[in-house]
């Protein structure tokens, strides 16, 4: 049995693994691969990386760092989780079983967007998903918001004032309320009702606009996506009986990041907070500190019982 199981090898999971490894614990990280951070080719609001850093590079460095402390990694998609005795039993996609005394779930959120060729290669370089992170990147730039219905309309309104001009392409042609249409009109934001056929890219991730199904070309220097319906990956926590909100985000103790299920922690984008890399890192650290305390208390209890 491992001391700690971590499901999710993204930013929160890696930071927790490093801290727990430094605590001398046996730690196993189970990662299915992919994830939101693996898509971003450039984070530009992270302390220590003024020129930006890709999610893949951060993950690579995080794994190397954790492995220095004996943390092990297994690539597997965990399909089920349950309480077993004094710990937890996880089952992978091919049936492999993993046991641990405490559990951290850091499976993150996956953004929903259409499978348009070349869109991914622009992510974090000239196409963005988070206005809190990257409104700065579109200052003075002609920007296209690619989205669906009111979700895309609200994104365009949020970005108003940053870009030199904004065009909203309602790719999925979902309904836009009259109120949102009026808001867009008042701000001079052009709305195009039509599916995108092609993303225009020049060089390495340099977004140049889109071509619609009708052949119309919409040129731009930057892009944002806003389709809604993002996948909040808390299915394992639901299996374990953790409390979740209607959105699917899990409820945790704000001090410890432990869920309502004793011995089960959650960190990162699956929690209720602003979805930021640096917050995920902090929550991974915070959860690991309290997991360490729980593991130490467990050992002390076992030693006390053995001494009687």
Secondary structure by P-SEA (a helix, b strand, c coil): cccbbbccccaaaaaaaaaaaaaccbbbbbbcccccccccccccccccccccccaaaaaaaaaaaaaaabbbbbbcccccccccccbbbbbcccbbbbbbcbbbbcbbbbbbbccccccccccccccccccccccccccccbbbbbbccaaaaaaaaaacccccbbbbcccccccccaaaaaaaaaacbbbbbccccbbbbccccccccccccccbbbbbccbbbbbccccccaaaaaaaccccccccccccccccccccccccccccccccccccaaaaaaaaaaaaaaaaaaaaaaaaaaaaaaac
